[in-house]
Amino acid sequence: MIIINVKDGESLDKALKRFKKKFEKTGVLRELRSRQAFEKKSITRRTTVKRAVYKQTLNQDVV
């Protein structure tokens, strides 16, 4: 459970912003989305290799 203490004189917008940062840091939403769309390990490995190859080709073009 995330607890945000609102300080005296602090606007609600700032407190909400702090809450959103803490919530995003916990990674709850990211994990929820990953669990909804389950992907086999072989497919995740394949996508990571594809990304690495793509990044490598980009780096070779720059140099």
Biopython code that builds the backbone (N, CA, C, O; Angstrom):
import numpy as np
from Bio.PDB.StructureBuilder import StructureBuilder

atoms = [
    (1, "MET", "N", (0.837, -1.160, 0.000)),
    (1, "MET", "CA", (0.000, 0.000, 0.000)),
    (1, "MET", "C", (0.893, 1.237, 0.000)),
    (1, "MET", "O", (1.856, 1.318, 0.763)),
    (2, "ILE", "N", (0.571, 2.192, -0.854)),
    (2, "ILE", "CA", (1.358, 3.422, -0.965)),
    (2, "ILE", "C", (0.721, 4.486, -0.092)),
    (2, "ILE", "O", (-0.480, 4.745, -0.174)),
    (3, "ILE", "N", (1.547, 5.096, 0.744)),
    (3, "ILE", "CA", (1.063, 6.146, 1.633)),
    (3, "ILE", "C", (1.787, 7.439, 1.285)),
    (3, "ILE", "O", (3.016, 7.478, 1.227)),
    (4, "ILE", "N", (1.019, 8.491, 1.054)),
    (4, "ILE", "CA", (1.566, 9.801, 0.756)),
    (4, "ILE", "C", (1.077, 10.756, 1.841)),
    (4, "ILE", "O", (-0.127, 10.961, 2.001)),
    (5, "ASN", "N", (2.001, 11.329, 2.571)),
    (5, "ASN", "CA", (1.641, 12.312, 3.583)),
    (5, "ASN", "C", (1.613, 13.693, 2.930)),
    (5, "ASN", "O", (2.618, 14.158, 2.394)),
    (6, "VAL", "N", (0.452, 14.337, 2.981)),
    (6, "VAL", "CA", (0.304, 15.669, 2.401)),
    (6, "VAL", "C", (0.751, 16.675, 3.448)),
    (6, "VAL", "O", (0.222, 16.719, 4.559)),
    (7, "LYS", "N", (1.736, 17.480, 3.072)),
    (7, "LYS", "CA", (2.288, 18.462, 4.000)),
    (7, "LYS", "C", (1.387, 19.685, 4.080)),
    (7, "LYS", "O", (0.565, 19.919, 3.194)),
    (8, "ASP", "N", (1.544, 20.464, 5.147)),
    (8, "ASP", "CA", (0.745, 21.678, 5.300)),
    (8, "ASP", "C", (1.082, 22.664, 4.194)),
    (8, "ASP", "O", (2.252, 22.946, 3.934)),
    (9, "GLY", "N", (0.065, 23.174, 3.558)),
    (9, "GLY", "CA", (0.255, 24.163, 2.507)),
    (9, "GLY", "C", (0.638, 23.568, 1.156)),
    (9, "GLY", "O", (0.836, 24.310, 0.195)),
    (10, "GLU", "N", (0.745, 22.244, 1.066)),
    (10, "GLU", "CA", (1.105, 21.611, -0.201)),
    (10, "GLU", "C", (-0.151, 21.449, -1.052)),
    (10, "GLU", "O", (-1.201, 21.033, -0.560)),
    (11, "SER", "N", (-0.027, 21.779, -2.320)),
    (11, "SER", "CA", (-1.191, 21.660, -3.193)),
    (11, "SER", "C", (-1.495, 20.190, -3.463)),
    (11, "SER", "O", (-0.629, 19.322, -3.358)),
    (12, "LEU", "N", (-2.720, 19.949, -3.805)),
    (12, "LEU", "CA", (-3.160, 18.588, -4.080)),
    (12, "LEU", "C", (-2.492, 18.058, -5.343)),
    (12, "LEU", "O", (-2.234, 16.859, -5.452)),
    (13, "ASP", "N", (-2.213, 18.937, -6.293)),
    (13, "ASP", "CA", (-1.560, 18.516, -7.534)),
    (13, "ASP", "C", (-0.171, 17.954, -7.271)),
    (13, "ASP", "O", (0.215, 16.940, -7.853)),
    (14, "LYS", "N", (0.580, 18.612, -6.393)),
    (14, "LYS", "CA", (1.934, 18.124, -6.076)),
    (14, "LYS", "C", (1.877, 16.775, -5.367)),
    (14, "LYS", "O", (2.682, 15.886, -5.644)),
    (15, "ALA", "N", (0.928, 16.631, -4.460)),
    (15, "ALA", "CA", (0.788, 15.366, -3.738)),
    (15, "ALA", "C", (0.390, 14.255, -4.710)),
    (15, "ALA", "O", (0.872, 13.127, -4.599)),
    (16, "LEU", "N", (-0.481, 14.571, -5.651)),
    (16, "LEU", "CA", (-0.891, 13.588, -6.642)),
    (16, "LEU", "C", (0.273, 13.198, -7.539)),
    (16, "LEU", "O", (0.412, 12.039, -7.928)),
    (17, "LYS", "N", (1.102, 14.174, -7.860)),
    (17, "LYS", "CA", (2.284, 13.911, -8.679)),
    (17, "LYS", "C", (3.249, 12.981, -7.951)),
    (17, "LYS", "O", (3.804, 12.065, -8.558)),
    (18, "ARG", "N", (3.455, 13.213, -6.644)),
    (18, "ARG", "CA", (4.319, 12.342, -5.848)),
    (18, "ARG", "C", (3.747, 10.925, -5.793)),
    (18, "ARG", "O", (4.485, 9.944, -5.877)),
    (19, "PHE", "N", (2.413, 10.833, -5.651)),
    (19, "PHE", "CA", (1.767, 9.523, -5.618)),
    (19, "PHE", "C", (1.991, 8.784, -6.931)),
    (19, "PHE", "O", (2.315, 7.597, -6.929)),
    (20, "LYS", "N", (1.820, 9.477, -8.045)),
    (20, "LYS", "CA", (1.994, 8.843, -9.351)),
    (20, "LYS", "C", (3.421, 8.348, -9.536)),
    (20, "LYS", "O", (3.638, 7.266, -10.083)),
    (21, "LYS", "N", (4.400, 9.136, -9.084)),
    (21, "LYS", "CA", (5.797, 8.715, -9.197)),
    (21, "LYS", "C", (6.053, 7.454, -8.379)),
    (21, "LYS", "O", (6.677, 6.510, -8.862)),
    (22, "LYS", "N", (5.567, 7.442, -7.138)),
    (22, "LYS", "CA", (5.758, 6.269, -6.282)),
    (22, "LYS", "C", (5.070, 5.048, -6.872)),
    (22, "LYS", "O", (5.621, 3.947, -6.851)),
    (23, "PHE", "N", (3.867, 5.242, -7.396)),
    (23, "PHE", "CA", (3.104, 4.142, -7.975)),
    (23, "PHE", "C", (3.816, 3.575, -9.188)),
    (23, "PHE", "O", (3.878, 2.358, -9.364)),
    (24, "GLU", "N", (4.352, 4.452, -10.028)),
    (24, "GLU", "CA", (5.057, 3.981, -11.214)),
    (24, "GLU", "C", (6.348, 3.261, -10.841)),
    (24, "GLU", "O", (6.750, 2.312, -11.513)),
    (25, "LYS", "N", (6.990, 3.710, -9.780)),
    (25, "LYS", "CA", (8.238, 3.090, -9.337)),
    (25, "LYS", "C", (8.020, 1.657, -8.859)),
    (25, "LYS", "O", (8.903, 0.812, -9.002)),
    (26, "THR", "N", (6.852, 1.386, -8.293)),
    (26, "THR", "CA", (6.589, 0.042, -7.801)),
    (26, "THR", "C", (6.437, -0.959, -8.945)),
    (26, "THR", "O", (6.691, -2.148, -8.755)),
    (27, "GLY", "N", (6.027, -0.499, -10.131)),
    (27, "GLY", "CA", (5.918, -1.370, -11.285)),
    (27, "GLY", "C", (4.684, -2.255, -11.291)),
    (27, "GLY", "O", (4.668, -3.299, -11.943)),
    (28, "VAL", "N", (3.666, -1.847, -10.577)),
    (28, "VAL", "CA", (2.453, -2.650, -10.488)),
    (28, "VAL", "C", (1.748, -2.717, -11.842)),
    (28, "VAL", "O", (1.351, -3.793, -12.288)),
    (29, "LEU", "N", (1.597, -1.578, -12.483)),
    (29, "LEU", "CA", (0.904, -1.548, -13.771)),
    (29, "LEU", "C", (1.664, -2.329, -14.833)),
    (29, "LEU", "O", (1.064, -3.057, -15.624)),
    (30, "ARG", "N", (2.978, -2.178, -14.852)),
    (30, "ARG", "CA", (3.803, -2.888, -15.830)),
    (30, "ARG", "C", (3.638, -4.395, -15.673)),
    (30, "ARG", "O", (3.507, -5.122, -16.658)),
    (31, "GLU", "N", (3.646, -4.854, -14.423)),
    (31, "GLU", "CA", (3.491, -6.278, -14.155)),
    (31, "GLU", "C", (2.096, -6.763, -14.536)),
    (31, "GLU", "O", (1.939, -7.858, -15.075)),
    (32, "LEU", "N", (1.090, -5.949, -14.254)),
    (32, "LEU", "CA", (-0.279, -6.313, -14.602)),
    (32, "LEU", "C", (-0.425, -6.486, -16.099)),
    (32, "LEU", "O", (-1.035, -7.456, -16.550)),
    (33, "ARG", "N", (0.121, -5.569, -16.877)),
    (33, "ARG", "CA", (0.028, -5.660, -18.331)),
    (33, "ARG", "C", (0.788, -6.879, -18.853)),
    (33, "ARG", "O", (0.334, -7.552, -19.778)),
    (34, "SER", "N", (1.932, -7.154, -18.262)),
    (34, "SER", "CA", (2.694, -8.311, -18.719)),
    (34, "SER", "C", (1.978, -9.612, -18.388)),
    (34, "SER", "O", (2.085, -10.585, -19.135)),
    (35, "ARG", "N", (1.265, -9.640, -17.299)),
    (35, "ARG", "CA", (0.530, -10.855, -16.934)),
    (35, "ARG", "C", (-0.714, -11.046, -17.800)),
    (35, "ARG", "O", (-1.128, -12.175, -18.060)),
    (36, "GLN", "N", (-1.306, -9.936, -18.244)),
    (36, "GLN", "CA", (-2.491, -10.048, -19.094)),
    (36, "GLN", "C", (-2.141, -10.651, -20.447)),
    (36, "GLN", "O", (-2.881, -11.478, -20.982)),
    (37, "ALA", "N", (-1.012, -10.232, -20.991)),
    (37, "ALA", "CA", (-0.603, -10.731, -22.298)),
    (37, "ALA", "C", (0.607, -11.625, -22.102)),
    (37, "ALA", "O", (1.745, -11.193, -22.286)),
    (38, "PHE", "N", (0.359, -12.873, -21.727)),
    (38, "PHE", "CA", (1.455, -13.798, -21.458)),
    (38, "PHE", "C", (2.190, -14.134, -22.743)),
    (38, "PHE", "O", (1.580, -14.368, -23.786)),
    (39, "GLU", "N", (3.501, -14.153, -22.647)),
    (39, "GLU", "CA", (4.337, -14.445, -23.798)),
    (39, "GLU", "C", (5.295, -15.572, -23.429)),
    (39, "GLU", "O", (5.884, -15.568, -22.348)),
    (40, "LYS", "N", (5.444, -16.526, -24.323)),
    (40, "LYS", "CA", (6.355, -17.629, -24.054)),
    (40, "LYS", "C", (7.787, -17.108, -24.006)),
    (40, "LYS", "O", (8.110, -16.091, -24.621)),
    (41, "LYS", "N", (8.636, -17.812, -23.271)),
    (41, "LYS", "CA", (10.025, -17.369, -23.124)),
    (41, "LYS", "C", (10.763, -17.356, -24.449)),
    (41, "LYS", "O", (11.620, -16.501, -24.674)),
    (42, "SER", "N", (10.438, -18.294, -25.328)),
    (42, "SER", "CA", (11.115, -18.337, -26.624)),
    (42, "SER", "C", (10.782, -17.095, -27.444)),
    (42, "SER", "O", (11.629, -16.584, -28.177)),
    (43, "ILE", "N", (9.566, -16.618, -27.320)),
    (43, "ILE", "CA", (9.160, -15.434, -28.078)),
    (43, "ILE", "C", (9.806, -14.186, -27.499)),
    (43, "ILE", "O", (10.239, -13.313, -28.251)),
    (44, "THR", "N", (9.881, -14.083, -26.161)),
    (44, "THR", "CA", (10.531, -12.912, -25.567)),
    (44, "THR", "C", (12.005, -12.884, -25.935)),
    (44, "THR", "O", (12.557, -11.818, -26.207)),
    (45, "ARG", "N", (12.650, -14.050, -25.946)),
    (45, "ARG", "CA", (14.057, -14.132, -26.330)),
    (45, "ARG", "C", (14.233, -13.677, -27.782)),
    (45, "ARG", "O", (15.176, -12.956, -28.107)),
    (46, "ARG", "N", (13.323, -14.103, -28.636)),
    (46, "ARG", "CA", (13.386, -13.746, -30.050)),
    (46, "ARG", "C", (13.238, -12.230, -30.238)),
    (46, "ARG", "O", (13.953, -11.625, -31.037)),
    (47, "THR", "N", (12.305, -11.627, -29.496)),
    (47, "THR", "CA", (12.107, -10.175, -29.637)),
    (47, "THR", "C", (13.308, -9.406, -29.113)),
    (47, "THR", "O", (13.683, -8.384, -29.687)),
    (48, "THR", "N", (13.924, -9.883, -28.022)),
    (48, "THR", "CA", (15.107, -9.183, -27.511)),
    (48, "THR", "C", (16.259, -9.271, -28.503)),
    (48, "THR", "O", (17.008, -8.309, -28.672)),
    (49, "VAL", "N", (16.406, -10.423, -29.164)),
    (49, "VAL", "CA", (17.458, -10.565, -30.175)),
    (49, "VAL", "C", (17.186, -9.640, -31.352)),
    (49, "VAL", "O", (18.105, -9.006, -31.870)),
    (50, "LYS", "N", (15.937, -9.559, -31.774)),
    (50, "LYS", "CA", (15.575, -8.662, -32.874)),
    (50, "LYS", "C", (15.875, -7.210, -32.521)),
    (50, "LYS", "O", (16.391, -6.459, -33.349)),
    (51, "ARG", "N", (15.553, -6.818, -31.299)),
    (51, "ARG", "CA", (15.834, -5.447, -30.857)),
    (51, "ARG", "C", (17.336, -5.182, -30.856)),
    (51, "ARG", "O", (17.789, -4.120, -31.284)),
    (52, "ALA", "N", (18.099, -6.152, -30.374)),
    (52, "ALA", "CA", (19.550, -5.984, -30.318)),
    (52, "ALA", "C", (20.130, -5.840, -31.717)),
    (52, "ALA", "O", (21.004, -5.003, -31.943)),
    (53, "VAL", "N", (19.656, -6.639, -32.651)),
    (53, "VAL", "CA", (20.144, -6.561, -34.027)),
    (53, "VAL", "C", (19.779, -5.216, -34.632)),
    (53, "VAL", "O", (20.588, -4.601, -35.327)),
    (54, "TYR", "N", (18.572, -4.763, -34.370)),
    (54, "TYR", "CA", (18.123, -3.477, -34.895)),
    (54, "TYR", "C", (18.975, -2.332, -34.345)),
    (54, "TYR", "O", (19.398, -1.450, -35.091)),
    (55, "LYS", "N", (19.222, -2.356, -33.035)),
    (55, "LYS", "CA", (20.056, -1.313, -32.430)),
    (55, "LYS", "C", (21.475, -1.354, -32.970)),
    (55, "LYS", "O", (22.101, -0.310, -33.157)),
    (56, "GLN", "N", (21.982, -2.543, -33.219)),
    (56, "GLN", "CA", (23.332, -2.687, -33.728)),
    (56, "GLN", "C", (23.433, -2.099, -35.139)),
    (56, "GLN", "O", (24.424, -1.448, -35.468)),
    (57, "THR", "N", (22.415, -2.326, -35.969)),
    (57, "THR", "CA", (22.435, -1.759, -37.316)),
    (57, "THR", "C", (22.335, -0.243, -37.256)),
    (57, "THR", "O", (22.938, 0.446, -38.079)),
    (58, "LEU", "N", (21.588, 0.287, -36.303)),
    (58, "LEU", "CA", (21.494, 1.747, -36.160)),
    (58, "LEU", "C", (22.852, 2.325, -35.773)),
    (58, "LEU", "O", (23.271, 3.355, -36.300)),
    (59, "ASN", "N", (23.538, 1.650, -34.843)),
    (59, "ASN", "CA", (24.843, 2.140, -34.385)),
    (59, "ASN", "C", (25.882, 2.066, -35.500)),
    (59, "ASN", "O", (26.769, 2.917, -35.574)),
    (60, "GLN", "N", (25.787, 1.082, -36.349)),
    (60, "GLN", "CA", (26.753, 0.959, -37.451)),
    (60, "GLN", "C", (26.539, 2.050, -38.493)),
    (60, "GLN", "O", (27.506, 2.521, -39.092)),
    (61, "ASP", "N", (25.305, 2.457, -38.720)),
    (61, "ASP", "CA", (25.009, 3.515, -39.674)),
    (61, "ASP", "C", (25.519, 4.872, -39.195)),
    (61, "ASP", "O", (25.937, 5.697, -40.008)),
    (62, "VAL", "N", (25.491, 5.109, -37.885)),
    (62, "VAL", "CA", (25.914, 6.381, -37.304)),
    (62, "VAL", "C", (27.432, 6.531, -37.412)),
    (62, "VAL", "O", (27.922, 7.613, -37.738)),
    (63, "VAL", "N", (28.165, 5.481, -37.148)),
    (63, "VAL", "CA", (29.623, 5.521, -37.151)),
    (63, "VAL", "C", (30.136, 5.528, -38.532)),
    (63, "VAL", "O", (31.348, 5.561, -38.741)),
]
sb = StructureBuilder()
sb.init_structure("model")
sb.init_model(0)
sb.init_chain("A")
sb.init_seg("    ")
for serial, (resi, resn, name, xyz) in enumerate(atoms, 1):
    if name == "N":
        sb.init_residue(resn, " ", resi, " ")
    sb.init_atom(name, np.array(xyz, "f"), 0.0, 1.0, " ", f" {name:<3s}", serial, name[0])
structure = sb.get_structure()
